[in-house]
């Protein structure tokens, strides 16, 4: 496989005492030379992605990176320098907003009429306001004024609507739980799986399915209920269901890889080999996912 001389690097978001995302732990960096680490921070954009955060490296990698010179705006520390608090235990879903989010998500996934989605959306004023804010954000910059919620849904588009709703499932719980890292973790995993599909030249539909699998893979932690019962009303395609519930198919293998990066980094290398993903592709996909996650975490 090409580029396997590139070191195997695994990025793990690290959380502080208040559950805020304070850094990125870079595993495997001890095996990288200064030039390679400089490239990861500079060309791959890690310094840009992690501006304002701390990047946690093992001591041996610190010396290597110091010799290469650091990009501006990136703070690097040893793993031992910062306390890391793991994500809180699963919490039960509460409040009407999440039930409505699941209902609207089911409607959007199953191609319901826009007016039907609009009627459900109107049941929660806060949700309606959030939609209008999103459509009016800099990211979308509409040229015409919005005349109805149906108009806002049309301008946003079904694909973006589904992604926004998926993120809001976690964001609504985070607000109640004092800044839970669940949303950031789910968003990072979803973007990582989508990026790997793109690197493997999968079609757009498969990339979207990979994103959905990554995002929904943390719902059990969010709701404190069996995943099968949570996703059953969504009527997802068989490939997505099989990946989520049995880790079957290519999407299931990608999910197992993303989970290994979180829980068992020693399993990453053999899974990358099975998927024909080289180390450089893996590193770049992680950095891209980190940058996107930081962006949506600030905006959601």
C-alpha positions as CSV (number, residue, x, y, z in Angstrom):
1,X,0.0,0.0,0.0
2,X,1.3,3.5,-0.9
3,X,2.6,6.0,1.7
4,X,2.8,3.4,4.5
5,X,6.2,5.1,5.5
6,X,4.0,7.9,6.8
7,X,3.6,7.3,10.6
8,X,0.3,6.0,11.9
9,X,-1.2,9.0,13.8
10,X,-4.5,8.9,15.7
11,X,-6.2,12.1,16.9
12,X,-8.4,12.0,20.0
13,X,-10.4,15.0,21.2
14,X,-9.6,15.6,24.9
15,X,-12.0,17.1,27.4
16,X,-11.3,19.3,30.4
17,X,-12.9,19.5,33.9
18,X,-15.9,21.5,32.7
19,X,-16.4,19.0,29.7
20,X,-15.2,21.7,27.3
21,X,-13.1,20.4,24.4
22,X,-9.6,21.7,25.4
23,X,-7.3,19.7,23.2
24,X,-6.4,17.0,20.7
25,X,-4.3,14.0,21.8
26,X,-2.0,12.9,19.0
27,X,-1.2,9.2,19.4
28,X,1.7,7.7,17.5
29,X,3.6,11.0,17.2
30,X,6.7,9.5,18.8
31,X,7.3,7.6,15.6
32,X,7.2,10.7,13.4
33,X,10.1,12.9,12.5
34,X,10.0,16.6,12.8
35,X,9.4,17.2,9.1
36,X,6.3,14.9,9.2
37,X,4.9,16.5,12.3
38,X,5.4,20.0,10.8
39,X,3.5,18.8,7.7
40,X,0.6,17.6,9.8
41,X,0.4,20.9,11.6
42,X,1.0,23.1,8.6
43,X,0.0,21.5,5.3
44,X,-2.8,19.4,6.7
45,X,-4.1,22.4,8.7
46,X,-4.0,21.1,12.3
47,X,-2.6,24.3,13.6
48,X,-5.5,26.2,11.9
49,X,-8.0,23.6,13.1
50,X,-6.8,23.7,16.7
51,X,-6.3,27.4,17.1
52,X,-7.2,28.3,20.7
53,X,-6.9,24.7,21.8
54,X,-4.1,22.6,23.2
55,X,-2.6,19.8,21.2
56,X,-1.4,17.0,23.5
57,X,1.7,15.1,22.4
58,X,3.9,12.5,24.1
59,X,7.2,14.0,25.4
60,X,9.4,12.4,22.7
61,X,7.2,14.0,20.0
62,X,7.5,17.4,21.7
63,X,11.3,17.4,21.2
64,X,10.9,16.3,17.5
65,X,8.3,19.0,16.8
66,X,10.3,21.7,18.6
67,X,13.2,21.0,16.3
68,X,11.1,21.5,13.3
69,X,9.5,24.8,14.4
70,X,5.9,25.4,15.3
71,X,3.2,27.1,13.2
72,X,1.8,30.2,14.8
73,X,-1.3,29.9,17.0
74,X,-0.8,26.3,18.1
75,X,-0.1,25.4,21.8
76,X,1.5,22.0,22.4
77,X,1.8,20.3,25.7
78,X,2.6,16.9,27.2
79,X,-0.2,14.5,27.9
80,X,0.6,14.9,31.6
81,X,0.2,18.6,31.6
82,X,-3.6,18.8,31.4
83,X,-6.3,16.9,33.2
84,X,-8.6,14.9,31.0
85,X,-12.1,14.1,32.1
86,X,-14.0,11.4,30.2
87,X,-17.5,11.9,28.8
88,X,-20.3,11.6,31.3
89,X,-22.4,8.4,31.5
90,X,-25.4,8.0,29.3
91,X,-28.4,10.2,30.3
92,X,-32.0,9.5,29.5
93,X,-33.6,11.6,26.8
94,X,-35.9,14.2,28.3
95,X,-38.1,17.0,27.1
96,X,-40.3,17.3,24.1
97,X,-37.7,18.9,21.8
98,X,-35.7,15.6,21.3
99,X,-38.9,13.7,20.5
100,X,-39.8,16.4,18.0
101,X,-36.3,16.2,16.5
102,X,-36.6,12.5,16.0
103,X,-40.1,12.9,14.4
104,X,-38.9,15.6,12.0
105,X,-35.8,13.6,11.2
106,X,-38.0,10.6,10.3
107,X,-40.1,12.8,8.1
108,X,-37.0,14.3,6.3
109,X,-35.4,10.9,5.9
110,X,-38.5,9.4,4.4
111,X,-39.2,12.3,2.0
112,X,-42.3,13.7,3.7
113,X,-43.9,16.8,2.1
114,X,-42.3,20.1,3.1
115,X,-45.6,21.3,4.6
116,X,-45.8,18.2,6.8
117,X,-42.3,18.9,8.2
118,X,-43.2,22.5,8.6
119,X,-46.3,21.6,10.7
120,X,-44.1,19.5,13.1
121,X,-41.5,22.2,13.3
122,X,-44.1,24.7,14.4
123,X,-44.8,22.7,17.5
124,X,-41.6,24.0,19.1
125,X,-41.0,27.8,18.9
126,X,-37.3,27.5,19.9
127,X,-36.7,24.9,17.2
128,X,-38.3,27.2,14.6
129,X,-36.1,30.1,15.6
130,X,-33.0,28.0,15.4
131,X,-33.9,27.0,11.8
132,X,-34.4,30.6,10.8
133,X,-31.1,31.6,12.4
134,X,-29.3,28.8,10.5
135,X,-30.8,29.7,7.1
136,X,-29.9,33.3,7.8
137,X,-26.3,32.5,8.9
138,X,-23.3,33.5,6.9
139,X,-22.9,30.0,5.7
140,X,-26.1,30.2,3.7
141,X,-26.5,34.0,3.1
142,X,-29.9,34.0,1.4
143,X,-30.5,36.7,-1.1
144,X,-34.2,36.6,-0.6
145,X,-36.2,37.2,2.6
146,X,-37.8,34.1,4.1
147,X,-41.6,34.2,3.9
148,X,-42.4,30.9,5.7
149,X,-40.9,27.9,7.5
150,X,-41.6,25.9,4.4
151,X,-39.5,28.4,2.4
152,X,-36.7,28.1,5.0
153,X,-36.7,24.3,4.7
154,X,-36.6,24.5,0.9
155,X,-33.7,27.0,1.0
156,X,-31.7,24.8,3.4
157,X,-32.3,21.6,1.4
158,X,-33.1,18.1,2.7
159,X,-29.5,17.0,3.0
160,X,-28.5,19.9,5.1
161,X,-31.7,19.7,7.1
162,X,-31.0,16.1,8.1
163,X,-27.5,17.0,9.2
164,X,-28.6,19.9,11.2
165,X,-31.3,17.8,12.9
166,X,-28.7,15.1,13.7
167,X,-26.4,17.6,15.4
168,X,-29.3,19.2,17.3
169,X,-30.2,15.8,18.9
170,X,-26.8,16.0,20.7
171,X,-26.8,19.8,21.1
172,X,-30.2,19.8,23.0
173,X,-28.9,17.2,25.4
174,X,-25.6,19.1,25.8
175,X,-27.5,22.3,26.9
176,X,-29.2,20.3,29.7
177,X,-26.0,18.4,30.7
178,X,-23.7,21.4,31.1
179,X,-21.6,21.0,27.9
180,X,-21.5,17.3,27.3
181,X,-18.9,16.3,24.7
182,X,-21.3,13.8,23.1
183,X,-22.1,16.2,20.2
184,X,-18.5,16.9,19.4
185,X,-17.7,13.2,19.5
186,X,-20.5,12.2,17.3
187,X,-19.8,15.1,14.8
188,X,-16.1,14.1,14.6
189,X,-16.9,10.5,14.0
190,X,-19.5,11.3,11.3
191,X,-17.2,13.7,9.5
192,X,-14.3,11.2,9.7
193,X,-16.3,8.4,8.2
194,X,-17.6,10.6,5.4
195,X,-14.0,11.8,4.7
196,X,-12.7,8.3,4.5
197,X,-15.5,7.3,2.1
198,X,-14.5,10.3,0.0
199,X,-10.8,9.3,0.1
200,X,-11.8,5.8,-1.1
201,X,-13.8,7.4,-4.0
202,X,-17.2,6.2,-2.8
203,X,-20.2,7.9,-4.4
204,X,-22.0,10.8,-2.8
205,X,-24.8,8.6,-1.5
206,X,-22.4,6.4,0.3
207,X,-20.6,9.3,1.8
208,X,-23.9,10.6,3.1
209,X,-24.7,7.2,4.6
210,X,-21.3,7.1,6.2
211,X,-21.9,10.4,7.9
212,X,-25.3,9.2,9.1
213,X,-23.9,6.0,10.6
214,X,-21.2,8.0,12.4
215,X,-23.7,10.5,13.8
216,X,-26.2,7.9,14.9
217,X,-23.6,5.6,16.4
218,X,-23.6,7.7,19.6
219,X,-27.4,7.8,20.1
220,X,-27.5,5.0,22.6
221,X,-25.2,7.1,24.8
222,X,-27.5,10.1,24.3
223,X,-30.8,8.4,25.0
224,X,-29.8,5.6,27.3
225,X,-32.0,3.2,25.3
226,X,-31.1,0.4,22.9
227,X,-30.0,1.8,19.5
228,X,-32.4,-0.5,17.6
229,X,-35.5,1.0,19.3
230,X,-34.2,4.6,18.7
231,X,-33.6,4.2,14.9
232,X,-36.6,2.0,14.1
233,X,-39.0,4.9,13.5
234,X,-36.5,6.5,11.1
235,X,-36.8,3.6,8.5
236,X,-33.2,3.8,7.5
237,X,-31.8,2.0,4.4
238,X,-30.6,-1.6,5.1
239,X,-26.9,-0.7,4.7
240,X,-27.1,1.9,7.4
241,X,-29.1,-0.3,9.8
242,X,-26.7,-3.2,9.2
243,X,-23.7,-1.0,10.0
244,X,-25.2,0.5,13.1
245,X,-26.6,-2.7,14.6
246,X,-24.3,-5.4,13.4
247,X,-21.2,-3.6,12.0
248,X,-21.8,-5.3,8.7
249,X,-20.7,-4.1,5.3
250,X,-18.2,-1.5,4.3
251,X,-20.0,1.1,6.5
252,X,-19.8,-1.3,9.4
253,X,-16.1,-1.7,8.9
254,X,-15.6,2.1,8.8
255,X,-17.7,2.4,12.0
256,X,-15.5,-0.2,13.7
257,X,-12.4,1.7,12.6
258,X,-13.8,5.0,14.0
259,X,-14.7,3.2,17.3
260,X,-11.2,1.7,17.5
261,X,-9.7,5.2,17.2
262,X,-11.6,6.2,20.3
263,X,-11.3,3.0,22.4
264,X,-8.6,0.7,21.1
265,X,-6.0,2.5,19.1
266,X,-3.9,-0.7,18.7
267,X,-6.7,-2.0,16.5
268,X,-6.5,0.9,14.0
269,X,-3.6,-0.4,11.9
270,X,-5.2,-3.8,10.9
271,X,-8.5,-2.1,10.2
272,X,-6.9,0.5,8.0
273,X,-5.1,-2.3,6.0
274,X,-8.4,-4.2,5.5
275,X,-10.0,-1.0,4.1
276,X,-7.0,-0.1,2.0
277,X,-6.7,3.3,3.7
278,X,-3.0,4.4,3.9
279,X,-1.7,6.2,6.9
280,X,-1.5,9.6,5.2
281,X,-5.1,9.4,4.0
282,X,-6.1,8.5,7.6
283,X,-4.3,11.4,9.1
284,X,-5.7,13.9,6.6
285,X,-9.3,12.6,7.1
286,X,-8.9,13.1,10.9
287,X,-7.6,16.6,10.5
288,X,-10.4,17.6,8.1
289,X,-13.0,16.1,10.5
290,X,-11.5,18.0,13.4
291,X,-11.7,21.3,11.6
292,X,-15.3,20.7,10.6
293,X,-16.3,19.6,14.1
294,X,-14.7,22.7,15.7
295,X,-16.7,24.9,13.2
296,X,-20.1,23.3,13.9
297,X,-19.4,23.2,17.7
298,X,-19.1,26.9,17.6
299,X,-22.1,27.5,15.5
300,X,-24.6,25.0,17.0
